[in-house]
Amino acid sequence: MKIFVLGSGSWGTALAINLHKNGHTVTMWTFSADECKRLQRERTNEKLLPGIILPDDIEIVNSMDEAKNTELVVLAVPSFAVAATAEQLAEVLPADIPVINVGKGLDAKHGYCRFSETIRKAMKGQNPVVALTGPTHAEEVSRGIPTAIVAASESRKAAEMTQDVFMNDTFRVYTSPDIVGAELGGAFKNIIALGAGISDGLGLGDNSKAAFMTRGLTEIARLGVKLGARQDTFAGLSGVGDLIVTCCSMHSRNRRAGILIGQGKTVKQAMEEVGAVVEGYYATEAGHMLAKKMGVEMPIVQAMYHVLYENGNARDAISTLMGRAKTHESEEVWITK
Ligand SMILES: NC(=O)c1ccc[n+]([C@@H]2O[C@H](COP(=O)([O-])OP(=O)(O)OC[C@H]3O[C@@H](n4cnc5c(N)ncnc54)[C@H](O)[C@@H]3O)[C@@H](O)[C@H]2O)c1
């Protein structure tokens, strides 16, 4: 199959290599002309994926024209660029060609809607959209380390086609009809990963991090269900699966940025030191705005917003969370006997 991968960062590169391994004809689009020339010449991105070489027959281009001849598009750009890239793509992509989005986050330009909504709108509803998301570090996928992921779509046909195209002996793909839950889990877990990093950077314990992750997921699911997601999706690969990998791995930029903040760096210094997109920063603003809009209680997200956007002190934020009024763990209450 002819596949056009938009984005030559770590995730676009890792997925292009995986698709090439499955025998597909892959073309990769770069955002900048300079990056295109450099990749054509060097066939590697030493800074992002050290030691990973792009196979010679993956073509690298800087023009969107390839979309006119493709059978499938994979959108692998940072969250802030999804809307603009989808609009550019819509000008050349024929109707009915499926678009698989692998970016995680929400569309700040359009009222924090999900990316599948942004893409569908850009394509005037003429192309099926799939979210491919889960616990998947590019550093591991590019080296063929066993990984599982979920292809979620309102279209069963598109989800199953995605499964067939990507799946191999090291990359296992499940399907799901709950694209709402899959996208929200993938976007919001980055907030919790930043916070888990802050907890590590402050030198708190495993108990603290486990509590933060678990209660964080409860909040994400609470908002997700209000926005139309299924509760059980948050217990799957795109929910707790992605949360575990992002909060516990040193590959996670969000966690690394959090560690630096916990160690005393400013948010700006931490983002600069990580040197690549820290999606949790943007997701925190999205979570804060949506919680307000939907009237959902999200104390951890509010605490993260205070630290990241209002110059709040992280230790004080933890004291505030620990000092909240007592409550029950699950949403239901007992019927008093
Ligand atoms: N890296 C991972 O392991 C991983 C895994 C799953 C999902 N994702 C998601 O994939 C998306 C891309 O992440 P990444 O890790 O490949 O990022 P990256 O930081 O490695 O690369 C980003 C790429 O985007 C390009 N870019 C910069 N500005 C752009 C713009 N305005 N328009 C289009 N492209 C632009 C850069 O040239 C670079 O090639 C993110 O949403 C991320 O959450 C990443």
The ligand as a Gaussian input file, in Angstrom:
#p B3LYP/6-31G(d) Opt

LIG

0 1
 N        7.734000      10.448000      20.330000
 C        6.916000       9.486000      20.717000
 O        7.357000       8.456000      21.266000
 C        5.449000       9.601000      20.470000
 C        4.650000       8.469000      20.675000
 C        3.280000       8.565000      20.471000
 C        2.728000       9.777000      20.066000
 N        3.538000      10.859000      19.872000
 C        2.899000      12.099000      19.415000
 O        3.303000      12.352000      18.075000
 C        3.318000      13.760000      17.829000
 C        4.658000      14.115000      17.227000
 O        5.634000      13.867000      18.211000
 P        7.161000      13.586000      17.924000
 O        7.676000      12.875000      19.128000
 O        7.369000      12.961000      16.600000
 O        7.731000      15.087000      17.931000
 P        9.227000      15.572000      17.692000
 O        9.463000      16.704000      18.635000
 O       10.157000      14.421000      17.688000
 O        9.185000      16.133000      16.190000
 C        8.309000      17.098000      15.832000
 C        8.389000      17.268000      14.319000
 O        7.430000      18.237000      13.942000
 C        8.023000      19.149000      13.048000
 N        7.380000      20.455000      13.192000
 C        7.787000      21.521000      13.916000
 N        6.943000      22.532000      13.747000
 C        5.977000      22.098000      12.910000
 C        4.827000      22.709000      12.346000
 N        4.485000      23.966000      12.637000
 N        4.057000      21.969000      11.498000
 C        4.350000      20.683000      11.228000
 N        5.441000      20.060000      11.733000
 C        6.245000      20.775000      12.563000
 C        9.498000      19.192000      13.415000
 O       10.243000      19.555000      12.263000
 C        9.757000      17.741000      13.829000
 O       10.113000      16.963000      12.713000
 C        3.034000      14.441000      19.176000
 O        1.686000      14.828000      19.240000
 C        3.290000      13.360000      20.203000
 O        2.492000      13.478000      21.351000
 C        4.881000      10.802000      20.062000

